[in-house]
């Protein structure tokens, strides 16, 4: 297992782009990338995003958005769902922001994309946006720490399941060109 923390996402995915271009391990030895960003909010009062057709999305106590989990590997997506169910994490996954052609283009805008473009299966875990996103009012007292801990435990269990699996998640989705343009 390799844990990588990236910096410079907001400036253009600088850290993840650098790591995947000049990895410290062989790129083809990276089995999957599990990306967590903004997992501390997502209450029912938070507008977490918009669906591709403009419907407002809202969080809740078991809410978690997933992006990319089946784009490159249906096996990775199945593993995420299975761990959630079998380990009784009981999250309700929202895939609305992962829709093809979604105007927010989230699949191409976070650190997981830099791995996906090299055809490394990814899943992006987030609770989505909220009214204080990138505002001075986005302060720690608004974080739902127990929910964030649940998300962390889910992702840890998924990493363990993948690491202990008999084989790596097979890439069975459309392969990407690492030098091409990302299109959700």
C-alpha positions as CSV (number, residue, x, y, z in Angstrom):
1,X,0.0,0.0,0.0
2,X,1.2,3.4,-0.9
3,X,-0.4,6.6,0.6
4,X,0.1,9.7,-1.4
5,X,-1.0,13.2,-0.4
6,X,-1.1,15.6,-3.2
7,X,-0.8,19.4,-3.2
8,X,-1.7,22.0,-5.8
9,X,-5.0,20.5,-6.9
10,X,-6.7,23.9,-7.1
11,X,-3.8,25.2,-9.2
12,X,-4.2,22.5,-11.8
13,X,-3.7,19.1,-10.3
14,X,0.0,19.9,-9.8
15,X,0.9,17.3,-7.2
16,X,-1.0,14.3,-8.7
17,X,0.2,15.2,-12.2
18,X,3.8,15.3,-11.0
19,X,3.5,12.0,-9.1
20,X,1.9,10.1,-12.0
21,X,4.4,11.6,-14.5
22,X,7.4,10.8,-12.2
23,X,6.1,8.0,-9.8
24,X,8.3,6.7,-7.0
25,X,7.1,3.2,-7.9
26,X,6.5,1.6,-11.3
27,X,3.3,3.1,-12.6
28,X,2.1,-0.3,-13.8
29,X,2.4,-1.5,-10.2
30,X,-0.3,0.9,-9.0
31,X,-3.4,-1.2,-8.8
32,X,-6.0,1.5,-8.0
33,X,-6.3,5.0,-6.7
34,X,-8.8,5.9,-4.0
35,X,-9.2,9.7,-3.7
36,X,-10.9,11.4,-0.8
37,X,-11.6,15.1,-1.0
38,X,-14.2,17.2,0.9
39,X,-15.6,14.4,3.0
40,X,-16.4,16.4,6.1
41,X,-19.7,18.0,5.1
42,X,-22.7,16.7,3.2
43,X,-25.6,17.1,5.6
44,X,-29.2,17.2,4.4
45,X,-29.1,21.0,4.5
46,X,-26.0,21.1,2.1
47,X,-26.6,21.4,-1.6
48,X,-23.9,18.9,-2.7
49,X,-24.1,19.5,-6.4
50,X,-26.5,19.4,-9.4
51,X,-27.4,16.5,-11.6
52,X,-26.6,16.7,-15.3
53,X,-30.2,17.8,-15.9
54,X,-30.1,20.5,-13.3
55,X,-31.7,18.8,-10.3
56,X,-30.4,19.9,-6.9
57,X,-28.6,17.2,-5.0
58,X,-28.7,17.1,-1.1
59,X,-26.6,15.2,1.4
60,X,-27.7,13.3,4.4
61,X,-26.4,11.1,7.3
62,X,-25.5,8.2,5.0
63,X,-24.7,10.3,1.9
64,X,-21.5,9.8,-0.2
65,X,-20.8,10.8,-3.8
66,X,-18.7,8.5,-6.0
67,X,-17.0,9.5,-9.2
68,X,-15.2,7.2,-11.6
69,X,-15.6,3.9,-9.8
70,X,-16.8,2.0,-12.9
71,X,-15.3,4.2,-15.7
72,X,-12.2,2.1,-16.1
73,X,-13.0,-1.0,-14.0
74,X,-16.4,-2.5,-13.3
75,X,-14.6,-4.8,-10.8
76,X,-13.4,-1.8,-8.8
77,X,-17.0,-0.4,-8.8
78,X,-18.3,-3.8,-7.7
79,X,-15.7,-4.0,-4.9
80,X,-16.7,-0.6,-3.6
81,X,-20.4,-1.6,-3.5
82,X,-19.6,-5.0,-2.0
83,X,-17.4,-3.6,0.8
84,X,-20.0,-1.0,1.7
85,X,-22.7,-3.7,1.9
86,X,-20.7,-6.6,3.4
87,X,-18.9,-4.5,6.0
88,X,-22.2,-2.7,6.9
89,X,-20.9,0.8,6.2
90,X,-24.5,1.5,4.9
91,X,-23.6,4.5,2.8
92,X,-26.1,5.6,0.1
93,X,-23.9,6.3,-2.9
94,X,-24.8,9.1,-5.2
95,X,-23.5,8.8,-8.8
96,X,-25.2,11.8,-10.3
97,X,-22.0,13.9,-10.5
98,X,-20.4,11.0,-12.5
99,X,-22.8,11.2,-15.4
100,X,-21.3,11.2,-18.8
101,X,-21.2,14.8,-20.1
102,X,-22.0,16.3,-16.7
103,X,-21.4,20.1,-17.0
104,X,-19.3,20.2,-13.8
105,X,-16.8,17.7,-15.3
106,X,-15.8,16.5,-11.8
107,X,-14.2,13.3,-13.2
108,X,-11.5,15.5,-14.9
109,X,-11.1,18.0,-12.1
110,X,-9.6,16.2,-9.1
111,X,-6.5,14.3,-8.3
112,X,-7.9,10.9,-9.3
113,X,-7.9,11.9,-12.9
114,X,-4.1,12.0,-13.1
115,X,-4.2,8.3,-12.3
116,X,-7.2,7.5,-14.5
117,X,-5.5,9.0,-17.6
118,X,-2.8,6.3,-17.2
119,X,-5.6,3.7,-17.0
120,X,-5.3,3.1,-13.3
121,X,-8.8,2.4,-11.9
122,X,-10.0,5.1,-9.6
123,X,-12.8,6.0,-7.2
124,X,-13.3,9.6,-5.9
125,X,-15.1,9.8,-2.6
126,X,-16.7,13.1,-1.7
127,X,-19.7,14.6,0.1
128,X,-19.8,17.3,-2.5
129,X,-20.1,21.0,-2.3
130,X,-21.8,23.1,0.3
131,X,-22.7,26.8,0.8
132,X,-19.3,27.7,2.4
133,X,-17.2,25.9,-0.2
134,X,-14.0,28.0,-0.8
135,X,-15.4,30.8,1.4
136,X,-14.0,32.3,4.6
137,X,-17.0,30.8,6.4
138,X,-15.8,27.2,5.7
139,X,-14.6,26.6,9.3
140,X,-13.8,23.4,11.2
141,X,-16.8,23.6,13.5
142,X,-19.1,22.7,10.5
143,X,-17.3,19.4,9.8
144,X,-19.3,16.3,10.6
145,X,-16.3,14.4,12.2
146,X,-18.2,11.1,12.9
147,X,-19.4,11.0,9.2
148,X,-15.8,11.8,8.0
149,X,-14.6,8.9,10.2
150,X,-17.1,6.6,8.6
151,X,-15.9,7.6,5.1
152,X,-12.3,7.0,6.1
153,X,-13.2,3.5,7.5
154,X,-15.0,2.6,4.3
155,X,-12.1,3.7,2.1
156,X,-9.6,1.8,4.4
157,X,-11.8,-1.4,4.1
158,X,-11.9,-1.0,0.3
159,X,-8.1,-0.6,0.2
160,X,-7.7,-3.7,2.3
161,X,-10.1,-5.7,0.1
162,X,-8.3,-4.6,-3.1
163,X,-4.9,-5.3,-1.5
164,X,-6.0,-8.8,-0.3
165,X,-7.7,-9.6,-3.6
166,X,-6.6,-12.5,-5.7
167,X,-6.0,-10.2,-8.6
168,X,-6.0,-6.5,-9.4
169,X,-9.2,-4.8,-10.6
170,X,-9.3,-5.5,-14.4
171,X,-9.4,-2.5,-16.7
172,X,-12.5,-3.2,-18.8
173,X,-13.6,0.3,-19.6
174,X,-12.6,2.6,-22.4
175,X,-8.8,3.2,-22.2
176,X,-7.6,6.8,-22.0
177,X,-4.7,8.5,-23.8
178,X,-2.5,10.0,-21.0
179,X,-1.6,12.9,-23.3
180,X,-5.2,13.4,-24.5
181,X,-8.0,15.6,-23.3
182,X,-10.2,14.4,-20.5
183,X,-13.9,14.2,-21.3
184,X,-16.5,13.2,-18.8
